[in-house]
Amino acid sequence: MSSTLWWSEALIVIGRLGIPMALAHWVGEGLTTVFSFPVGLDVRRELTIGNCVSADGRSCPRPVPPRRKQSAEGGERSE
């Protein structure tokens, strides 16, 4: 019964334009939009006022490699 409801067709109509899709597809599209929108806003913020702004305009800082410490024997070891 629930699979019948899940795959039943839902239609959104605005004026003469209508978009028919299964309810499962509407839910999937809605969740994708809800979760992707904040990510897009964060990327926009980083490129305009965040850490990814530099003199050339699009240069993000590169990750710093892990530091190596000197061991008691005098050789290098990584953490």
C-alpha positions as CSV (number, residue, x, y, z in Angstrom):
1,M,0.0,0.0,0.0
2,S,2.7,2.5,0.9
3,S,4.7,1.8,-2.3
4,T,1.5,2.6,-4.3
5,L,1.3,6.0,-2.6
6,W,5.0,6.6,-2.9
7,W,5.0,6.0,-6.7
8,S,1.6,7.7,-7.4
9,E,1.8,10.7,-9.7
10,A,1.7,14.2,-8.3
11,L,1.2,17.2,-10.5
12,I,2.2,20.8,-9.9
13,V,0.4,23.3,-12.1
14,I,1.2,27.0,-12.5
15,G,-1.0,28.6,-15.0
16,R,-0.9,26.4,-18.1
17,L,2.3,24.7,-17.2
18,G,2.2,21.4,-15.3
19,I,5.0,19.1,-14.1
20,P,3.9,15.5,-13.4
21,M,6.3,13.3,-11.4
22,A,6.0,10.5,-8.9
23,L,5.7,11.6,-5.3
24,A,9.1,9.9,-4.6
25,H,10.7,12.1,-7.3
26,W,9.2,15.2,-5.8
27,V,10.6,14.3,-2.4
28,G,14.0,13.5,-3.8
29,E,14.2,16.8,-5.7
30,G,13.0,18.8,-2.7
31,L,15.6,17.2,-0.4
32,T,18.3,17.8,-2.9
33,T,17.4,21.4,-3.1
34,V,17.1,21.9,0.7
35,F,20.6,20.3,1.3
36,S,22.4,21.9,-1.7
37,F,21.2,25.5,-1.2
38,P,23.2,26.1,2.1
39,V,26.3,24.5,0.5
40,G,26.0,26.9,-2.4
41,L,25.6,29.9,-0.1
42,D,28.7,28.8,1.9
43,V,30.8,28.5,-1.3
44,R,29.6,31.9,-2.4
45,R,30.5,33.4,0.9
46,E,34.0,31.8,0.9
47,L,34.7,33.2,-2.6
48,T,33.5,36.7,-1.8
49,I,34.5,37.4,1.8
50,G,36.0,34.2,3.3
51,N,39.4,32.5,3.2
52,C,39.3,31.9,-0.5
53,V,39.8,35.6,-1.4
54,S,43.2,36.8,-2.3
55,A,44.9,39.2,-4.7
56,D,44.1,37.1,-7.8
57,G,40.5,36.6,-6.6
58,R,40.1,32.8,-6.6
59,S,43.1,31.4,-4.8
60,C,42.2,29.1,-1.9
61,P,44.8,28.2,0.7
62,R,46.3,24.8,0.3
63,P,46.2,22.2,3.2
64,V,49.3,22.2,5.3
65,P,51.2,18.9,5.3
66,P,51.6,17.2,8.7
67,R,54.7,18.4,10.7
68,R,57.5,15.9,11.3
69,K,59.0,15.7,14.8
70,Q,62.5,14.7,15.7
71,S,62.6,11.4,17.6
72,A,64.9,10.8,20.6
73,E,67.3,9.0,18.3
74,G,67.7,12.0,16.1
75,G,65.7,10.7,13.1
76,E,62.5,12.1,11.8
77,R,59.1,10.5,12.5
78,S,55.6,11.6,11.3
79,E,52.5,11.9,13.5
